[in-house]
Amino acid sequence: MNRSVLLLLSLCCLQPVLAANCQPVEAIQPGFYARQGQDGVVFDTQNIANTGFIIGSQAVAVIDTGGSPEEGAALLCAIRQLTDLPIRYVINTHVHPDHLFGNSAFRAEGASFIGHSNLPRALALLGETYVERAQAAGLKVTTDDLVPPDQTVEGSLTLDLGERRLRLDAVGQSHTDNDLTVLDEKTNTRWLGDLLFHQHIPVMGGSGSVNGWLETIQTLETQDADEHLIPGHGPLQAAALPALEAERGYFEHMRAAVRAWLQADKPLAEGVDSIGQQEAAAWPMAQEYHKRNISYLYSELEWE
Ligand SMILES: [Zn+2]
């Protein structure tokens, strides 16, 4: 056997073999791992939200756990292939089920669950409906999998993972009324959850606000331009300013178009089929989400 064949063999066979239910993750920064979700619609498609974890010298923090206990278990498996350190925190960026139905997989780890101060209320309001919809879609989820936060954030909270501090910031009503961002100070990387959709049409949540979200984007744009941003959906690590600018452009355009529609006293039913169709078409997943965005914007802006 010649040397190149031997080399090939050793390359193939030294690769870590992932167990069937173990989530492949990529290192986006030293000690900071994530897996990119795939484009899809909540409940119809699995593994759609970006999920991740950060390893300090003493402990691990998880950011979002995926859309089912199975997804959570696959993420836990990925963590355990890299470290035996305790998982001290599970941070949920917001209430949407594609981001937190994996929580229950981390219960036995003794982690503290953390979310925005509005998250308990949002989960109490929406949790059971989400479970019913997930079950109808064939997912193995029960009300036992609804894990409310043990600790909530109003303003900011700093967590210490050992030689690594994370700053959590609760933001005002934007994608939902319970959005939380996570800044890894060591690598200047900020996980934005669904405050940022990258190469994916931005999706307005039921408790969100276009006016609030645009204000949040403006605040984010004036922060450190060297920050690495991690979106809730789409490719991991977005070039901060262009990604935020694209999202702002979509919402500014749609807000103006919906306001004009309202001023002309036209009904929503016609609006959802025509407002901003052309501009939205450039975004992946526009077919699935644009009309719904318009109807949310309409109901928010008709009271201005
Ligand atoms: Zn969301």
Boltz pocket constraint, residues with backbone or C-beta under 6 A from the ligand:
constraints:
  - pocket:
      binder: B
      contacts: [[A, 94], [A, 96], [A, 175], [A, 194], [A, 203], [A, 205]]
      max_distance: 6.0
